[in-house]
């Protein structure tokens, strides 16, 4: 038994997962310890306004560089990966300028259209968010490419300590949504700077190296399936994921958005602790496996089963004791968030287990399918909101429909991904 454990921990894949998970666990531990204090300082309304702004950020940031950073892991040579990094930064700068111009001319129209008067003063932070997100995505993918998982782990902990500490400390001086929103805006920028600083100390190649414009055009053309298929998919998925916060705020008020924001942040802890760590390590591993002609279906299935075994306990506990746990941990007034959590746990469990499939789809050249599937998801979730609000006039019905249909859709994606992997393996 000891020999088997030794062999298991000697495998680089498992070792890298442990490194990533250690830093993420420490980061989430800090977040979990301070969140009960933060919820008591700010309350559901301030939390809800932050949630609405984060929802807008959540739609914009994934496409800050048109998903070109995701391709950084794929090239065999660092020079081509560095070209992708430079291209990503240029795109982020261009999009930030474009959004700034749109806000200058159409801010009031946007505010009235989406009924977001409460966060109107903070909209000019969005270009800053885009720049921070593009920089962070490049650094994150570069560290994955160069397998500097230790730096990612160290940064995750340091950033969590700094940002959550600031939310707590500044909250006593200024316990309003402004504090939460500003810290959320610069969050990814702080992580990116930390990554760059720590990475410089290793002496390994950095992602930023001057490349001729002609070379950038060639690189952009070679990986055009990312902006053509992955970027629309990511945008639609982000919109689908963040739509509940925006619409709950519009239909039922900021407090309801606050309940959902807390619920979602708590339920994403397992994904942030383990799911993302496994996904980040799995992505270069599945790419390597395809190049070596390995059994991709077996590799994906093993990762899914591993995450399923890990996730069943935390999500099961939330289903059983959600309202009581949320009231006990986060304070009086947060019981509704626990009711939300019971339903969203169904969705988050399968969302947690299907992470290897999401990472495998670019390697399987199935980003077109992923885009179609995301459109279907958006249509289903939009129908849920229409039914829940216009027929039942109930926020809880909307959440229940979101949770149950989300779980079914995740299962469908897992089954289709495994089928695609079998075809790729046979080709």
C-alpha positions in Angstrom: 0.0 0.0 0.0 2.8 2.4 0.9 4.5 1.7 -2.4 1.3 2.4 -4.3 0.9 5.7 -2.5 4.5 6.6 -3.2 4.1 5.9 -6.9 0.9 7.9 -7.0 2.5 11.0 -5.4 5.5 10.7 -7.6 3.3 11.2 -10.7 3.7 14.7 -11.9 0.0 15.0 -12.7 -1.0 14.2 -9.1 1.8 16.2 -7.6 0.8 19.3 -9.6 -2.8 18.9 -8.5 -1.7 18.8 -4.9 0.4 21.9 -5.3 -2.4 23.9 -6.9 -5.0 22.6 -4.4 -2.8 23.5 -1.4 -2.6 27.2 -2.4 -6.3 27.3 -3.4 -7.4 25.6 -0.2 -5.4 28.1 1.9 -7.0 31.0 -0.2 -10.5 29.6 0.2 -9.9 29.1 3.9 -9.1 32.8 4.3 -12.2 33.7 2.3 -14.4 31.3 4.3 -13.1 32.6 7.6 -13.6 36.3 6.7 -16.9 36.0 4.8 -19.1 35.6 7.9 -17.5 38.9 9.2 -18.0 40.6 5.8 -21.7 39.6 5.5 -22.3 41.0 9.0 -20.5 44.3 8.1 -22.2 45.0 4.8 -25.6 43.2 4.8 -27.6 41.7 1.9 -28.2 45.0 0.1 -24.6 46.1 -0.2 -23.7 42.5 -1.0 -26.4 42.5 -3.7 -25.1 45.7 -5.3 -21.6 44.2 -5.4 -23.2 41.0 -6.9 -24.8 43.0 -9.7 -21.5 44.7 -10.5 -19.6 41.4 -10.3 -22.3 39.9 -12.6 -21.5 42.6 -15.2 -17.8 41.9 -14.7 -18.5 38.2 -15.1 -20.0 38.8 -18.6 -17.2 41.1 -19.7 -14.0 39.6 -18.3 -14.0 36.2 -19.9 -13.8 37.8 -23.4 -11.3 40.5 -22.3 -8.8 39.1 -24.8 -11.3 37.2 -27.0 -10.1 33.9 -25.3 -6.8 33.9 -27.1 -5.0 33.4 -23.7 -6.6 29.9 -23.5 -4.5 28.9 -26.6 -1.2 29.8 -24.9 -0.9 26.3 -23.5 -1.2 24.6 -27.0 1.9 25.7 -29.1 5.0 23.5 -28.9 7.4 26.5 -29.0 7.5 29.4 -26.4 7.9 31.9 -29.2 4.5 31.2 -30.6 3.0 31.2 -27.1 4.6 34.6 -26.4 3.1 35.9 -29.6 -0.4 34.8 -28.3 0.3 36.6 -25.0 1.2 39.8 -26.8 -1.8 39.6 -29.1 -4.0 39.0 -26.0 -2.7 42.2 -24.3 -3.3 44.3 -27.4 -6.8 43.0 -27.8 -7.5 43.8 -24.1 -6.3 47.4 -24.5 -8.4 47.8 -27.6 -11.6 46.4 -26.0 -11.0 48.6 -22.9 -10.8 51.7 -25.1 -13.9 50.7 -27.0 -15.9 50.1 -23.8 -14.8 53.5 -22.4 -16.0 55.2 -25.6 -19.3 53.4 -25.4 -19.8 54.4 -21.8 -18.9 58.0 -22.6 -21.7 58.3 -25.2 -24.3 55.7 -24.1 -23.9 55.3 -20.3 -27.4 56.7 -19.4 -29.1 54.6 -22.1 -27.4 51.4 -20.8 -28.4 52.3 -17.2 -32.0 52.8 -18.1 -32.1 49.7 -20.4 -30.8 47.3 -17.6 -32.3 49.3 -14.7 -29.0 49.5 -12.9 -29.1 53.0 -11.5 -27.7 51.9 -8.1 -24.3 51.0 -9.7 -24.3 53.7 -12.3 -21.3 55.5 -10.7 -19.1 52.4 -11.0 -19.6 51.6 -14.7 -16.4 53.5 -15.6 -14.5 50.9 -13.7 -15.3 48.3 -16.4 -12.4 49.3 -18.7 -10.1 48.9 -15.8 -11.6 45.4 -15.1 -11.0 44.4 -18.8 -7.4 45.4 -18.7 -6.8 43.6 -15.4 -8.6 40.5 -16.7 -6.6 40.3 -19.9 -3.3 40.7 -18.0 -4.4 38.0 -15.5 -5.6 35.5 -18.1 -2.2 35.8 -19.9 -0.2 35.3 -16.7 -2.5 32.4 -15.5 -2.2 30.5 -18.8 1.5 31.1 -19.1 2.1 29.7 -15.6 0.0 26.6 -16.6 2.0 26.2 -19.8 5.4 26.4 -18.0 4.0 24.3 -15.1 4.8 26.9 -12.5 1.9 25.6 -10.3 3.7 26.6 -7.1 3.5 30.3 -8.1 -0.2 30.0 -8.9 -0.8 28.5 -5.5 1.3 31.1 -3.7 -0.5 34.0 -5.5 -4.0 32.5 -4.8 -3.3 32.6 -1.1 -1.6 36.0 -1.0 -4.3 37.6 -3.1 -7.1 36.1 -1.0 -5.5 37.3 2.2 -5.0 40.9 0.8 -8.4 41.4 -0.8 -10.5 39.8 1.9 -8.5 41.5 4.6 -9.1 44.8 2.8 -12.9 44.1 2.6 -12.9 43.4 6.3 -10.6 46.3 7.4 -12.0 49.0 5.1 -15.6 47.8 5.9 -15.3 49.1 9.4 -14.4 52.5 8.1 -16.7 52.5 5.0 -19.3 49.6 5.2 -20.9 50.3 1.8 -21.1 48.7 -1.6 -18.4 51.1 -2.9 -15.7 49.3 -0.9 -16.7 45.9 -2.2 -17.1 47.0 -5.8 -13.7 48.8 -6.0 -11.8 45.9 -4.5 -13.6 43.5 -6.9 -12.6 45.6 -9.8 -8.9 45.4 -9.2 -8.9 41.8 -7.9 -7.6 40.1 -11.0 -5.1 42.9 -11.6 -3.6 42.3 -8.2 -3.3 38.6 -9.0 -1.6 39.2 -12.3 1.0 41.6 -10.8 1.8 39.1 -8.1 2.2 36.3 -10.7 4.5 38.4 -12.8 6.7 39.4 -9.8 7.0 35.8 -8.6 7.6 34.5 -12.1 10.5 37.0 -12.7 12.3 35.5 -9.7 12.4 32.0 -11.2 14.5 33.1 -14.2 12.2 31.2 -16.6 10.9 32.8 -19.8 8.2 35.4 -19.4 5.2 35.7 -21.7 5.9 39.2 -22.9 8.3 39.5 -25.7 8.2 41.9 -28.6 6.9 40.3 -31.8 6.4 41.9 -35.3 2.8 42.8 -36.2 3.0 40.5 -39.2 3.8 37.6 -36.9 0.8 38.5 -34.7 -1.5 38.4 -37.7 -0.2 34.9 -38.5 -0.8 33.8 -34.9 -4.3 35.3 -34.8 -5.2 33.5 -38.0 -3.8 30.2 -36.8 -5.9 30.3 -33.6 -8.9 32.0 -35.0 -11.2 29.2 -33.8 -10.8 30.7 -30.3 -12.4 34.2 -31.1 -14.8 32.6 -33.6 -16.1 29.8 -31.4 -14.7 29.9 -27.9 -15.3 33.7 -27.3 -19.0 33.6 -28.2 -19.4 30.5 -26.2 -17.7 32.0 -23.2 -19.7 35.2 -23.5 -23.0 33.4 -23.7 -22.0 31.1 -20.9 -21.0 34.0 -18.7 -24.3 35.8 -19.5 -26.2 32.7 -18.6 -24.3 32.3 -15.4 -24.7 35.9 -14.3 -28.2 36.6 -15.6 -29.9 35.4 -12.4 -28.1 38.1 -10.3 -29.0 40.9 -12.8 -32.6 39.8 -13.1 -33.2 39.0 -9.5 -32.0 42.6 -8.7 -34.4 44.0 -11.3 -37.4 41.9 -10.4 -37.0 41.3 -6.6 -34.5 44.0 -5.4 -30.8 44.1 -4.4 -31.3 41.9 -1.3 -32.4 39.0 -3.5 -29.4 39.5 -5.7 -27.3 39.5 -2.5 -28.7 36.2 -1.4 -27.9 34.6 -4.7 -24.4 36.2 -4.8 -23.5 34.7 -1.4 -25.1 31.4 -2.3 -23.1 31.1 -5.5 -19.8 32.2 -3.9 -20.1 29.6 -1.2 -21.1 26.8 -3.6 -18.2 27.6 -5.9 -15.8 26.9 -3.1 -15.4 23.2 -4.0 -14.8 24.2 -7.6 -12.2 26.8 -6.6 -10.6 24.4 -4.1 -10.3 21.3 -6.3 -12.2 21.6 -9.6 -10.2 24.4 -11.0 -6.9 23.0 -9.8 -7.6 19.7 -11.4 -8.8 21.5 -14.6 -5.6 23.7 -14.8 -3.4 20.6 -14.5 -5.7 18.5 -16.7 -5.6 20.9 -19.7 -1.9 20.5 -20.6 -2.2 16.8 -19.7 -5.1 16.1 -22.1 -3.3 18.1 -24.8 -0.2 16.0 -24.3 -2.3 12.8 -24.2 -3.8 13.6 -27.6 -0.3 14.2 -29.1 0.9 10.9 -27.7 -2.1 8.9 -29.0 -3.4 8.0 -25.5 -6.9 6.9 -24.6 -8.6 10.3 -24.1 -12.0 8.8 -23.1 -10.5 6.9 -20.2 -8.5 9.9 -19.1 -11.6 12.2 -19.1 -13.8 9.6 -17.4 -11.3 9.1 -14.6 -11.1 12.8 -13.9 -15.0 13.1 -13.9 -15.4 10.2 -11.4 -12.7 11.6 -9.1 -14.4 15.0 -8.9 -17.8 13.3 -8.5 -16.5 11.3 -5.5 -15.0 14.5 -3.9 -18.0 16.7 -4.5 -20.9 14.5 -3.3 -20.2 15.3 0.4 -20.0 19.1 0.5 -22.9 19.6 -2.0 -25.0 16.9 -0.2 -24.6 18.7 3.1 -25.8 22.0 1.6 -28.9 20.2 0.1 -29.7 18.7 3.6 -28.9 21.7 5.9 -28.6 24.8 3.7 -30.9 27.3 5.4 -29.7 26.4 8.9 -26.0 26.5 7.9 -26.3 29.9 6.2 -28.1 31.4 9.2 -25.6 30.0 11.6 -22.5 30.9 9.7 -23.4 34.2 8.0 -25.9 35.7 10.5 -29.6 36.3 10.8 -31.2 37.5 7.6 -29.3 35.1 5.3 -31.7 32.0 5.6 -33.1 32.7 2.1 -29.6 32.3 0.7 -29.6 28.8 2.2 -32.9 28.0 0.5 -31.4 29.2 -2.8 -28.3 27.1 -2.1 -30.3 23.8 -1.8 -31.4 24.1 -5.4 -28.2 25.6 -6.9 -26.2 22.7 -5.2 -27.7 20.3 -7.7 -26.4 22.4 -10.6 -23.0 23.2 -9.0 -22.3 19.5 -8.2 -22.5 18.5 -11.9 -20.8 21.8 -12.9 -18.0 20.8 -10.6 -17.7 17.3 -12.0 -17.8 18.3 -15.7 -14.7 20.6 -15.5 -12.5 18.0 -17.3 -14.9 18.0 -20.2 -14.7 21.8 -20.5 -10.9 21.6 -20.6 -11.0 18.8 -23.1 -13.2 20.4 -25.7 -10.6 22.7 -27.2 -8.2 19.8 -27.5 -11.0 17.7 -29.1 -11.6 20.5 -31.6 -15.2 20.6 -30.3 -15.5 24.3 -29.6 -18.3 24.6 -32.2 -20.3 22.1 -30.3 -19.6 24.0 -27.0 -20.9 27.2 -28.6 -24.2 25.4 -29.7 -24.6 23.8 -26.3 -24.1 27.2 -24.6 -26.8 28.8 -26.7 -29.1 26.0 -25.7 -28.3 26.5 -22.0 -29.0 30.2 -22.3 -32.4 29.5 -24.0 -33.3 27.1 -21.2 -32.3 29.4 -18.4 -34.1 32.3 -20.0 -37.3 30.2 -20.2 -36.8 29.4 -16.5 -36.8 33.1 -15.6 -39.9 33.8 -17.8 -41.8 30.9 -16.1 -40.7 31.7 -12.6 -41.4 35.4 -12.7 -44.4 35.8 -15.1 -46.3 32.7 -14.0 -45.3 32.1 -10.4 -43.9 35.5 -9.4 -41.5 33.7 -7.1 -37.7 34.1 -6.9 -37.5 30.6 -5.2 -39.2 29.0 -8.2 -36.7 30.7 -10.6 -33.8 29.3 -8.5 -35.4 25.8 -8.3 -35.8 25.8 -12.1 -32.2 27.0 -12.6 -30.8 24.3 -10.3 -32.6 21.3 -11.7 -32.3 22.2 -15.4 -28.7 23.2 -14.9 -27.9 19.8 -13.5 -29.6 18.0 -16.4 -27.7 20.1 -19.0 -24.3 19.4 -17.3 -25.0 15.6 -17.5 -25.8 15.9 -21.2 -22.6 17.8 -21.8 -20.6 15.1 -20.0 -22.1 12.3 -22.1 -21.6 14.1 -25.4 -18.0 15.0 -24.5 -17.2 11.3 -23.8 -18.8 10.4 -27.1 -16.7 12.9 -29.0 -13.5 11.7 -27.3 -14.2 8.2 -28.5 -14.5 9.4 -32.1 -11.3 11.4 -31.8 -9.5 8.5 -30.3 -10.6 6.3 -33.2 -9.6 8.8 -35.9 
